[in-house]
Amino acid sequence: MNTPPPPQVSSGSLRGVAVVAAVCLLLAGCSGSGGARLDADADAAGMADSGGLKVSLITHGGKGDDFWQLVQKGARAAAAKDGIELTYASDSDPAGQAELVRDAIRDKVDGIAVTLAKPQAMKGPVAEAKAAGIPVVGLNSGIDAWRSAGLLQYFGQDESLAGRAVGDKLDAVKARHALCVIHERGNVALEARCAGVKKTFAGETEMLYVEGTDLDAVNAAVTARLRQDPTIDEVVTLGAQSALAAVKSVKAAGSRAGVATFDLDKDLVKAVRSGDVQFAVDQQPYLQGYLAVDSLWLYKTNGNVSGGGVAPVLTGPAFVTKSNVASVARFAEAGTR
């Protein structure tokens, strides 16, 4: 993939000059014209602080979903470190998300980080950003589509690989009939997870589509299916909030099915600790947001491209189980895992 060259001068590069000069003064004990040098360094640092980059993070995340709060926290931590002016916007409707990207282009931002839950809808706006000289990186969704969509780099989990790993886990616990609950129809990442489970799980994998923005509806749909078919002995959800709803469904249906899930938050950590949820697949959303924003700063200030522009940077999968949940519990409580 041909990537646009980074600009010759940026606030970040000025910041780098200031830091190197300061180190020189401290280590070498510069004298003579040192006072003038120090003043110049202070001026450069001031220019760097006042000339921060503008970056937009645009996702398909629904309102009230804790997962996207974690993504935002990571992005804002990177922005604070790099002196970036960060804006966040989301729209679960692909046409709406595409228009948000066009809004960012009109605002003449220095970089865009975007999710590709519906990749086809994003090709046009990504091409428009590139034509305007704005680098675009991907995160979270679209690992199979980011290069063809023209993105510079990508940060996320290989969802098919993660799904296959879950299928192996289900075999290990001797499950026979799994209900894979998809909370957003047509989302390529979610579809890939269940497809991956089906590929390696030796038992039966059944898909159930629900409306993920309505947890009461999720609970009712899963409860009804468990009552209809008592052979279902495992419920696999694709988000932490759906998993907690499924725990209630299992109890309401009088089922003995286990619950496993993708994704993590502080409430899900408690459910793993108590045994209500067998395990969670952690794709580290905080890390995805952090790396996506930080990568744009590195590209603009130093021409760095993670993965050489041809390979994704993987943030998962990692399994969180009762045996290792204590190692992430304090981070989850702080809202970063």
Order of alpha helices (4+ residues) and beta strands (2+ residues): alpha-alpha-beta-alpha-beta-alpha-beta-alpha-beta-beta-alpha-beta-alpha-beta-alpha-beta-alpha-beta-alpha-beta-alpha-beta-beta-alpha
